[in-house]
Amino acid sequence: MDLNTEVGRTDPVGYMERTRRYYRALGYNNDYKWSHYVDVPFTPLKKPLAESKVVIVTTSSPPGGPKDGNRKLKEVWSGPTTNTPADLHTEYLAWDKETTHMRDRESYLPVQALHALAAEGRIGGLTERFHGVPTTYSQKQTLEQDAPHIVRLCQEDQADVAVLVPI
């Protein structure tokens, strides 16, 4: 598999394999064990997408970093889908900063695109808030704390569909 990216290519990035090689190059002998479910918790839509309320879940953090006094970078958080901040805090997160950038907020928080789809009648609408999941390497926190918290928030929002947007 070619792990390099080139401008104009649309092949998926071999993220997991790239991560394995990166950590091996740093001297780690054990591969990271990715969180996963044996039984995938997905279900078919109960109604057409054109009638479904959509929620966005991103791995970006709220605006402002630690230097701005933001101490909630490792907690589930929510923000409005109207009057959305111009950008979110992503600089401290681990992402390929050589081949990509975070200057296009729509790439990690597609609020405008989903509002446009709602206006076209392609989705039933967007929830009033989006949710952020912290980037952590704790499977226990992800599986036992953060994922159930996000599910509760999506249920509160009466979301029918979640769009998951990792950084």
C-alpha positions in Angstrom: 0.0 0.0 0.0 1.3 3.4 -0.9 1.2 5.5 2.3 2.2 8.8 0.6 -0.4 11.3 -0.5 -0.2 13.3 -3.6 -2.2 16.3 -4.7 -5.3 15.3 -6.6 -5.3 11.7 -5.4 -8.5 10.3 -4.0 -7.3 7.0 -2.6 -8.0 6.6 1.1 -5.1 7.4 3.4 -3.8 4.2 5.0 -4.1 5.8 8.4 -3.9 2.7 10.6 -0.9 1.3 8.8 0.8 4.7 8.6 0.3 5.0 12.4 1.8 1.6 13.0 4.9 2.4 11.0 5.2 5.8 12.7 5.2 4.4 16.2 7.5 1.5 15.1 9.9 4.2 13.8 9.8 5.9 17.2 10.9 2.6 18.8 7.6 1.2 20.1 7.4 -2.6 19.7 3.7 -3.1 20.4 1.1 -1.8 17.9 -1.6 0.4 19.2 -4.8 -1.6 19.9 -7.6 0.3 18.2 -11.0 0.5 20.0 -13.6 -1.5 18.3 -16.9 -3.3 18.9 -17.3 -7.0 18.0 -20.9 -6.2 17.2 -21.1 -2.9 15.3 -23.7 -0.7 16.9 -25.2 0.6 13.6 -28.8 0.3 12.7 -30.7 0.9 9.4 -32.5 4.2 9.1 -36.0 4.2 10.6 -37.1 6.9 8.1 -35.9 8.4 4.9 -32.8 10.6 5.1 -34.9 13.5 3.7 -37.0 13.2 6.9 -34.1 12.6 9.3 -32.5 15.0 11.7 -28.7 14.9 11.5 -26.1 15.5 14.2 -22.4 16.2 13.7 -19.8 14.5 16.0 -16.3 15.8 15.5 -13.0 15.0 17.2 -11.9 18.7 17.2 -11.8 20.5 20.5 -13.6 23.7 21.4 -12.1 27.1 20.4 -9.1 28.1 22.4 -6.2 25.9 23.5 -4.5 25.3 26.9 -2.7 28.7 26.6 -6.1 30.4 26.4 -7.2 28.7 29.6 -9.3 26.0 27.9 -9.0 23.1 30.3 -11.9 21.0 28.7 -9.8 19.6 25.8 -10.2 16.0 27.0 -14.0 16.1 27.7 -17.1 15.7 25.6 -18.4 19.1 24.6 -21.1 20.7 22.5 -21.6 23.8 20.3 -24.3 25.4 18.4 -24.9 24.7 14.7 -25.9 28.4 14.2 -23.4 31.1 14.9 -20.7 28.4 14.9 -17.2 29.5 15.8 -15.0 30.3 12.8 -12.6 27.6 13.8 -12.1 25.1 16.5 -8.9 24.1 18.4 -7.0 21.5 16.5 -3.3 22.4 16.7 -2.4 20.2 19.7 -4.1 17.1 18.1 -2.2 14.5 16.2 -2.8 14.7 12.5 -0.7 14.8 9.4 0.4 18.4 9.4 2.7 17.9 6.4 0.0 16.9 3.9 -3.1 18.6 5.2 -4.2 21.6 7.1 -7.2 22.7 9.3 -7.9 26.1 7.7 -11.2 24.8 6.2 -13.6 24.4 9.1 -16.1 22.6 6.8 -13.6 19.7 6.5 -14.0 18.8 10.2 -17.3 20.6 11.0 -19.6 20.5 7.9 -22.3 22.8 9.3 -22.8 24.9 6.1 -22.9 21.8 3.9 -25.5 20.1 6.0 -27.6 23.3 6.3 -27.5 23.4 2.5 -28.6 19.8 2.2 -31.5 20.5 4.6 -32.5 23.5 2.4 -32.5 21.2 -0.6 -34.7 18.7 1.2 -32.0 16.0 1.1 -31.9 15.7 4.9 -34.6 16.6 7.3 -32.5 19.1 9.2 -29.6 19.6 11.4 -29.7 19.4 15.2 -29.3 22.7 17.1 -25.9 21.6 18.4 -23.0 19.5 17.3 -20.8 17.5 19.7 -17.1 17.1 20.1 -15.4 13.9 21.3 -11.9 14.3 22.8 -9.0 12.7 21.1 -7.6 10.3 23.7 -5.7 7.1 23.6 -7.8 5.6 26.4 -10.0 2.8 25.2 -11.7 2.7 28.6 -12.6 6.4 28.5 -13.8 6.1 24.9 -15.9 3.0 25.3 -17.2 3.4 28.9 -17.4 7.2 29.2 -17.3 9.3 26.0 -19.3 7.1 23.6 -22.2 6.6 26.0 -22.2 10.4 26.8 -22.3 11.2 23.0 -25.2 8.7 22.6 -27.1 10.4 25.4 -26.5 13.8 23.8 -27.7 12.6 20.4 -30.8 11.1 21.9 -31.5 14.4 23.7 -31.2 16.2 20.4 -33.6 13.7 18.8 -31.0 12.9 16.1 -31.8 10.2 13.6 -28.4 10.1 12.0 -24.9 11.0 13.2 -22.2 12.2 10.8 -18.8 11.3 12.4 -16.0 13.6 11.4 -12.6 12.7 12.7 -9.6 14.8 12.4 
